[in-house]
Amino acid sequence: MGKEYWTTEEVIRIFELDEEFLLDLEDEEIVCCFREESAGKTYYSRGELEKLRLVKVLVEELGVNLPGVDIILRMRRDMFSMRRQFDAILEDLARKIRAELESKE
């Protein structure tokens, strides 16, 4: 299995980000990291890296500001949540239809 967490230095290098921009994203709570106090290191998860990739596209290629990025990410999260709920409803409906058809046989 692959790596689970990346340091700030790795994230800056991978995404070619300015450290100040990354700190701004943390301040706006657009991305979240966790700090290992004993080592004095900050780490980002795979999910946060996915958000960073999307943020970079929104800011650099589409010119979206940070409040706009926050709104887009929240809408995206809500959309995925609604999709999961819709899938669950469809699965439940399919189970009920199968049960009804089996009971008529």
N, C-alpha and C positions, 0 to 999 in steps of 0.2 A: 504494500500500500504506500501511497505517496506521503509527502510531508504534510503535517497538519497546521503548523504555525510558522510565520515568518517574522523576522525582526524588522524594526523600522528601517535600518540600513538596507536590508534586502528589498523591502517594499519600494524605497526611494530609487534603488538601482533598477529593479524590474520595470517599474512604471515610469521611470525618468521624471520623477516628481521633485519639486522643491520642498524641502522639509517644512517650510513655513506654510505652504499650501496644505500639507498633510495635517499639520497642527490646527489649521483653520477648519478642516473637515472634522477633526475630533471635537473642537470647540463647539461647532454647530451640531454635534452629535449625528453627523451623517455617517461616519464610520466610527466603530468602537474598537478599542484595543484593550488588552489587559497588561498590567505591569507586574513584573516579577521583582518585587522590592529587593530581595536578597541579591539578585544579579544586576539590578538596576537596568533591566532591559524591558522594552515594550514589544509586544507580539500582536500579530494580526492573524485571524483565522482564514480559512479558505473562503468562507462566506463573505468576509470583509474584503478580501482581495477581489471577489466577483463584483462587489459594490464599487470598489475603487476603479475597476476596469470600466464600468458603466459611467461613473462620475467623470472620468477622464474624457470619454467620448462626448458626454453631454457638455462639458465645459469647453474643451478644446475645439471640437468639431462643430458643435451646434451653438456655442456661445451662451449657454444657459448659466445664470448666476447661481450662487449657492442656495438661496431660498427656493429657487425654481427646481434645483436638483433635489432638494429635500422633498418637495411636493411630488415630483415625478417618482422618486423612490418609494414614498408612502403609497402612492396610487398603484405602483407595480406590486408592492407587497399585498395590498388589499385585493388586487386583481387575482393574484395567485391564491389567496385565501378563498375568495369566492369560487374560483375554479375547483379547489379541493372540495368545497361544500357541494357544488353542483355535481361533481363526480360521485360523491357519497350518496346524494339523492338519486342519481341514475342507477347506481348499484343496488340501492334498496328497492327501487321500483322494479328492476330486472329480477331480483330475488322474489318479490311478491308475484310477479307475472309468472315466473317459472313454477312457483308453489301452486298458484291457481290452475295452471295448465296440468300439472301433475295430479292434482286432486280431481280433475275431470276425466282422467284416463281410466 
